Amino acid sequence: MKTAPYTRLSQYRGGGFSENCQIQEEECLAYAADQGWQVVAVYTDEDISASKYSTKPRPGYNKLLEAVRANEVECILITEMPRLYRRLEELLELIQLADTTSLRRIETTDGLAYDLSAGVGIHNAVAAVNSAVLESRRTSDRIKRKRKAEARAGKSHGGIRPYGYEKGGMEVKPEEATIIRECADLILAGDSVLNVVRMLNLRDVKTATGGKWFPRNLEQILTSKRITGVRTHNGSEYPAAWPAIISAEDGERLTLILRNRNTPGKRQPRTYLLSHMVYCGLCGKPLSSSGTQKHKGGPTQRKYRCKHIDNSGMVYGCGKIARVAEPVEILVSEAVLYRCDSTDLATALHGAEKPEMSVLMDTYNTQKLKLKELVEDYATGLLNREQLAQAKAVVEDAIEATKAKLAKLESGRTLASIPIDKTVREAWETGDLGWRRSLISLLVERVVIQPSRPGRRQWRSPDGRSWAFDPEKVQIVWRV
């Protein structure tokens, strides 16, 4: 039986490889060997909870589901049911997959088997998960009661050492407290956050984790209730058991000043197709994506530009390259779609990832061509309606199987999401920004913008618009 062991540890703070997960894996492998089962792969999630109260994704579990959908797994092997599930809705998804894939059972290393093809097996699996859900709820309630009691007592909530305090958060660290007071005085005197951040970085003052300062982390410290001697919990405030660094009055003034400076409207969705892909042709730094207005209240023009000063107030790039975003994005998009229309795409992808990508793409394109030929055969009378339906069902099933295999490859996910009846260019027209970015990053390593004199050349885009733009100053570095 094709078996996939799954191991998981909820919390691990030791760093490195989890011995607990390793023990689970060894136990599962030994059990599978005793049964004479074939282990197709082992899937692991470390420091990740399966509780319904956890929002952290489980990449190992998601890969396991991909293998199930690809009909590679007949049995999921675990040491105990809570390692796999503490959410009933996830188990129901697996039960549904058992109806359409080769998955047949879940089994634990102590011999408990849940046959997902039988009613009693499904009933027992649901009961096991319900027990795990109940235990998870009890644990959550205990933790909540404990945290509330600690908050009322003014104790620290733990976590990363807060800046200004010693480890544990209960004693002031004098040199850091002095920095906090200095920054607070500067802001209250009218200085900008960026200037204060730059000062800290030039003096090589480190954050609590040893990193650089940025406006965001400085603002978080200066507006926190902690430095005024207040413990917060779920919107309630309690007197803290640790000393304050600044007065409550100064804390209120800082909060008002910093929040008034940072009151942007609703965050706009990402609109830059080539974010983190465009580089300066002079200094080699990644270009930032930002909008500019020619006059106040006018329309915002999206641009890619080389920043001279970064968010920490330090010199970053040359600041000499800027280009309107839209013609650059149109040029790169058309170049990518041209390559996607090429019959040599599969050969190119062969060198981009695993060798099977080339074979799978050849198979996929052949199957789509076959589907088109069937429709033509029906139109010319070579096939009747019933024959067409039967032949289409066979080919479409084959296409879905190929797409499932493509989806397992990192670069194949984007191509596998293209509907059967659409070309890449047709899918592009209806695809969202995230999918388009994935397609571009599949083929493009980077886009380099070279210096150019503004207005020296007019370029007409495929949709008929004219731009003061020189396409020869945009260099596309292909992955393949």
C-alpha positions in Angstrom: 0.0 0.0 0.0 1.3 3.4 -1.0 1.8 5.2 2.4 2.6 8.8 3.4 3.7 9.4 7.0 2.8 12.8 8.4 4.6 14.3 11.5 3.9 17.5 13.3 5.1 19.3 16.5 3.0 22.2 17.8 5.7 24.2 19.6 9.4 23.9 19.3 11.8 26.7 20.4 15.1 24.9 20.4 16.1 25.8 16.8 17.3 23.3 14.2 15.7 20.0 13.4 13.0 18.8 15.8 13.9 15.6 17.6 10.2 15.0 18.4 9.3 15.1 14.7 12.2 12.8 13.9 11.0 10.3 16.5 7.5 10.4 15.0 9.0 9.8 11.5 11.2 6.8 12.7 8.1 5.3 14.4 6.0 5.7 11.2 8.7 4.3 9.0 9.2 1.3 11.3 5.5 0.6 11.3 5.2 0.9 7.5 8.2 -1.5 7.1 6.5 -4.1 9.4 3.3 -3.9 7.3 5.3 -4.2 4.1 3.9 -0.9 2.8 5.6 1.4 0.3 6.5 4.9 1.7 6.0 7.4 -1.1 7.1 10.5 1.0 7.2 11.9 4.5 5.5 15.2 5.2 6.4 17.3 8.2 5.3 20.5 9.9 7.4 21.8 12.8 6.2 24.4 15.3 2.8 24.5 13.7 -0.5 23.9 15.5 -3.4 21.9 14.0 -5.8 23.6 16.3 -8.8 25.5 14.9 -7.5 28.5 16.9 -4.2 28.5 14.9 -4.0 30.7 11.7 -0.5 29.5 10.8 -0.4 27.6 7.5 0.8 24.0 7.4 3.0 23.7 4.2 3.8 20.0 4.9 0.1 19.1 5.2 -0.7 21.1 2.0 1.9 19.1 0.1 0.4 15.9 1.5 -3.0 17.0 0.1 -1.4 17.6 -3.3 0.0 14.1 -3.3 -3.5 12.7 -2.4 -5.1 14.6 -5.2 -2.4 13.2 -7.6 -3.4 9.7 -6.6 0.0 9.0 -5.0 -1.3 8.1 -1.5 -3.5 5.2 -0.4 -2.8 5.5 3.4 -1.9 8.4 5.6 0.2 7.2 8.6 0.5 9.1 11.9 1.4 8.4 15.5 -1.9 9.8 16.8 -4.9 11.5 15.3 -4.3 15.0 16.9 -1.0 15.1 14.9 -3.1 15.2 11.7 -6.3 17.0 12.7 -7.9 19.2 15.3 -10.3 20.7 12.8 -13.4 18.7 11.7 -13.8 20.6 8.4 -10.3 19.4 7.3 -11.2 15.8 8.0 -14.4 16.3 5.9 -12.3 17.5 3.0 -10.1 14.4 3.2 -13.2 12.2 3.3 -14.4 13.8 0.1 -11.0 13.2 -1.5 -11.3 9.5 -0.6 -14.3 9.4 -2.9 -12.4 10.7 -5.9 -8.8 9.6 -5.4 -6.9 6.4 -4.4 -6.8 7.4 -0.7 -8.4 4.7 1.4 -7.5 5.0 5.0 -5.8 6.9 7.9 -3.9 4.7 10.3 -1.9 5.3 13.5 1.2 3.5 14.6 -0.7 1.9 17.5 -2.8 0.0 15.0 -5.9 2.2 14.9 -7.2 2.3 11.3 -9.9 4.5 9.9 -11.3 3.1 6.7 -12.6 6.2 4.7 -14.5 4.0 2.3 -16.7 2.5 5.1 -19.3 4.3 7.2 -18.0 2.9 10.5 -14.4 4.1 9.6 -15.6 7.6 8.8 -17.7 7.6 12.1 -14.6 6.6 14.2 -12.4 9.2 12.4 -14.9 12.0 13.1 -15.2 10.9 16.8 -11.4 10.9 17.1 -11.2 14.4 15.7 -14.1 15.7 17.8 -12.1 14.5 20.9 -9.1 16.4 19.7 -11.2 19.5 19.1 -12.5 19.3 22.6 -9.1 19.0 24.1 -7.8 21.9 22.0 -10.7 24.1 23.3 -9.9 23.2 26.9 -6.2 24.0 26.3 -7.2 27.3 24.7 -9.5 28.2 27.6 -6.8 27.4 30.2 -4.3 29.6 28.3 -6.8 32.5 28.1 -7.5 32.3 31.8 -3.8 32.3 32.6 -3.1 35.3 30.4 -5.9 37.3 31.9 -4.7 36.6 35.4 -1.2 37.6 34.5 -2.5 40.8 32.9 -4.4 41.7 36.0 -1.3 41.2 38.1 0.6 43.5 35.7 3.0 40.7 34.7 4.8 40.7 31.3 3.2 38.6 28.5 6.6 37.1 27.5 7.8 36.8 23.9 10.7 38.7 22.4 12.6 41.0 24.8 10.9 44.5 24.6 13.3 47.3 23.8 14.1 49.3 26.9 13.8 46.3 29.2 15.9 43.4 30.3 15.0 39.8 29.3 11.6 38.9 30.9 10.4 42.5 30.5 10.3 43.3 34.2 13.4 45.4 34.7 14.5 48.6 32.8 17.7 48.4 30.7 19.2 51.9 31.4 21.1 52.5 28.1 18.0 51.6 26.0 15.6 53.6 28.2 17.9 56.6 27.6 17.5 56.1 23.9 13.7 55.9 24.2 13.6 59.1 26.1 15.9 60.9 23.7 13.7 59.8 20.7 10.5 60.8 22.5 12.0 64.3 23.2 13.0 64.8 19.6 9.6 63.8 18.2 7.8 66.0 20.8 10.0 68.8 19.7 8.9 68.5 16.1 11.6 66.3 14.5 10.5 63.7 11.9 10.5 60.0 12.6 12.8 59.4 9.6 15.4 61.8 10.9 15.4 60.1 14.3 15.7 56.7 12.7 18.6 57.9 10.6 20.3 59.3 13.6 20.0 55.9 15.4 21.4 54.0 12.5 24.3 56.4 12.0 25.2 55.9 15.6 24.9 52.2 15.1 22.2 51.8 17.8 20.6 48.4 17.5 17.1 47.3 18.1 16.3 44.6 20.7 16.9 41.9 18.1 20.2 43.5 16.9 18.7 44.9 13.7 18.4 48.3 12.0 15.8 50.9 12.9 12.9 51.8 10.7 10.1 54.3 11.2 7.6 51.5 11.9 9.5 49.7 14.7 10.4 53.1 16.4 6.7 54.2 16.2 5.6 50.9 17.7 7.8 51.4 20.7 7.0 55.1 21.2 3.2 54.5 21.0 3.2 51.4 23.2 1.5 51.5 26.6 4.4 49.4 28.0 6.9 52.2 28.2 4.3 54.3 30.2 4.0 51.4 32.8 0.7 50.0 31.5 -0.2 46.3 30.8 -2.8 45.8 28.1 -4.9 42.7 27.4 -7.8 42.4 25.0 -8.5 46.1 25.1 -8.3 46.4 28.9 -5.5 48.3 30.8 -3.9 47.3 34.1 -1.1 48.9 36.2 2.1 47.2 35.2 4.5 45.5 37.6 7.5 46.9 35.7 8.7 50.6 35.8 7.6 53.2 33.3 10.3 54.8 31.0 8.3 57.9 30.0 5.3 59.6 31.6 1.7 58.7 30.7 1.2 62.3 29.5 4.2 62.1 27.1 2.9 58.7 25.9 -0.4 60.2 25.0 1.2 63.2 23.2 3.5 60.9 21.2 0.5 58.7 20.2 -1.5 61.7 19.0 1.5 63.1 17.0 2.5 59.8 15.4 -1.0 58.7 14.6 -1.9 62.1 13.0 1.2 61.8 10.8 0.2 58.3 9.7 -3.4 58.5 8.9 -3.6 57.2 5.3 -6.8 56.1 3.8 -7.7 52.5 3.2 -4.6 50.7 1.9 -4.8 50.4 -1.8 -4.4 47.0 -3.4 -1.1 46.2 -5.2 -1.1 47.5 -8.7 2.5 47.0 -9.8 3.0 44.0 -12.0 6.8 44.0 -11.7 7.4 44.8 -8.0 10.7 43.4 -6.8 11.6 42.4 -10.4 12.9 45.7 -11.8 16.5 46.9 -11.2 18.5 50.1 -11.7 20.9 49.9 -14.7 23.3 52.2 -12.9 23.7 51.0 -9.3 22.0 47.6 -9.6 19.6 48.2 -6.7 15.9 47.0 -7.0 13.6 49.9 -8.0 10.8 50.8 -5.7 7.2 51.1 -6.9 5.5 54.4 -6.0 3.0 56.9 -7.4 3.6 60.6 -8.0 1.3 63.5 -8.7 2.2 66.3 -11.1 0.0 68.6 -9.1 -1.9 68.3 -5.9 -5.2 66.6 -6.3 -4.3 65.4 -9.7 -4.1 61.7 -10.9 -1.4 59.5 -9.6 1.1 58.3 -12.1 2.7 54.9 -11.2 6.5 54.8 -11.5 9.4 52.5 -10.9 12.2 54.6 -9.3 15.7 54.1 -7.7 15.5 55.4 -4.1 18.5 57.3 -2.9 17.4 57.1 0.8 15.8 53.9 2.2 13.2 53.6 5.0 15.9 53.5 7.6 17.2 57.0 6.5 20.4 55.6 5.1 21.8 56.0 1.5 20.5 53.1 -0.6 20.7 53.6 -4.3 21.9 56.2 -6.8 18.4 57.8 -7.2 19.0 58.6 -10.9 16.6 56.1 -12.6 12.9 56.5 -12.8 10.4 55.3 -15.4 6.6 55.4 -15.8 5.4 51.9 -14.9 2.7 51.2 -17.5 4.8 51.1 -20.7 7.5 49.0 -19.0 4.8 46.5 -17.8 3.2 46.4 -21.3 6.6 45.8 -22.9 7.5 43.0 -20.5 4.1 41.4 -20.7 4.1 41.2 -24.4 7.6 39.7 -24.4 6.5 37.0 -22.0 3.3 36.2 -23.9 5.3 36.0 -27.1 7.5 33.4 -25.5 4.5 31.5 -24.0 3.0 31.3 -27.5 6.2 29.7 -28.8 6.3 26.0 -29.4 9.7 25.9 -27.7 8.3 26.8 -24.3 8.4 23.3 -23.0 12.1 22.9 -24.1 12.9 26.2 -22.4 11.3 25.1 -19.2 13.3 21.9 -19.3 16.3 23.9 -18.1 14.3 26.0 -15.6 13.4 23.1 -13.3 13.0 19.4 -13.4 13.4 17.4 -16.6 9.9 16.1 -16.3 8.5 19.6 -16.9 9.5 19.4 -20.5 7.8 16.0 -21.0 4.7 17.1 -19.1 4.3 20.3 -21.1 4.7 18.4 -24.3 2.0 16.0 -23.1 -0.3 18.8 -22.0 0.0 20.7 -25.3 -0.6 17.5 -27.3 -3.7 16.7 -25.3 -5.1 20.2 -25.7 -4.5 19.9 -29.5 -6.3 16.5 -29.5 -9.3 18.1 -27.8 -9.4 20.8 -30.5 -9.2 18.1 -33.3 -12.1 16.2 -31.8 -14.3 19.2 -32.1 -13.2 19.7 -35.7 -14.0 16.0 -36.4 -17.5 16.5 -35.0 -18.0 19.6 -37.1 -17.0 17.7 -40.3 -19.2 14.7 -39.5 -16.4 12.2 -38.7 -17.8 11.9 -35.1 -21.4 11.9 -34.0 -22.5 13.6 -30.7 -22.2 10.5 -28.6 -18.8 9.7 -29.9 -17.6 13.2 -29.4 -18.8 13.2 -25.8 -17.0 9.9 -25.0 -13.8 11.0 -26.7 -13.8 14.4 -25.0 -14.4 12.8 -21.6 -11.3 10.6 -22.1 -9.1 13.4 -23.2 -10.3 15.8 -20.6 -9.6 13.2 -17.8 -6.1 12.8 -19.3 -5.6 16.6 -19.3 -6.6 16.9 -15.7 -4.2 14.1 -14.7 -1.4 15.9 -16.5 -2.3 19.2 -14.8 -2.3 17.5 -11.4 1.3 16.4 -12.1 2.2 19.8 -13.4 0.8 21.4 -10.2 3.3 19.4 -8.2 6.2 21.2 -9.8 6.8 24.7 -8.5 6.9 26.3 -12.0 4.1 24.1 -13.2 1.5 25.5 -10.8 0.9 28.7 -12.9 0.6 26.8 -16.2 -1.6 24.1 -14.7 -4.1 26.7 -13.6 -4.9 27.7 -17.2 -8.4 26.4 -18.2 -8.4 23.6 -20.7 -10.1 25.6 -23.4 -7.8 28.7 -23.2 -4.4 29.7 -24.5 -1.9 31.4 -22.2 -2.7 34.8 -23.8 -6.5 34.3 -23.3 -5.9 33.3 -19.6 -3.8 36.4 -19.2 -6.7 38.7 -20.2 -8.8 37.3 -17.3 -6.0 36.4 -14.8 -5.5 38.4 -11.7 -2.4 40.3 -10.8 -0.9 37.5 -8.7 -1.3 35.0 -11.5 0.3 37.3 -14.0 3.2 38.0 -11.7 3.7 34.2 -11.3 3.8 33.7 -15.0 6.3 36.5 -15.5 8.6 35.3 -12.7 8.5 31.8 -14.2 10.4 33.1 -17.3 12.0 36.4 -16.2 14.8 36.7 -13.7 14.9 40.5 -13.7 14.1 43.6 -15.7 16.9 46.2 -15.9 16.1 49.9 -16.6 19.0 51.8 -18.3 19.3 55.6 -18.2 17.5 57.4 -20.9 16.8 61.0 -21.9 13.1 61.8 -21.4 11.1 62.6 -24.5 13.8 61.5 -27.0 11.7 58.7 -28.5 8.0 57.9 -28.9 6.8 54.3 -28.5 3.4 53.0 -29.6 2.1 50.1 -27.4 0.1 47.2 -29.0 -3.2 48.8 -27.8 -2.4 51.9 -29.8 -1.4 54.3 -27.1 1.7 56.5 -27.5 4.4 56.9 -24.8 7.5 59.0 -24.4 9.5 55.8 -23.8 12.5 54.0 -25.3 12.0 50.2 -25.2 15.7 49.7 -26.0 16.5 51.0 -22.6 14.6 48.1 -20.9 16.6 44.9 -20.7 14.8 41.6 -19.9 17.0 39.0 -18.3 15.4 35.7 -19.0 15.6 32.7 -16.7 15.6 30.3 -19.7 
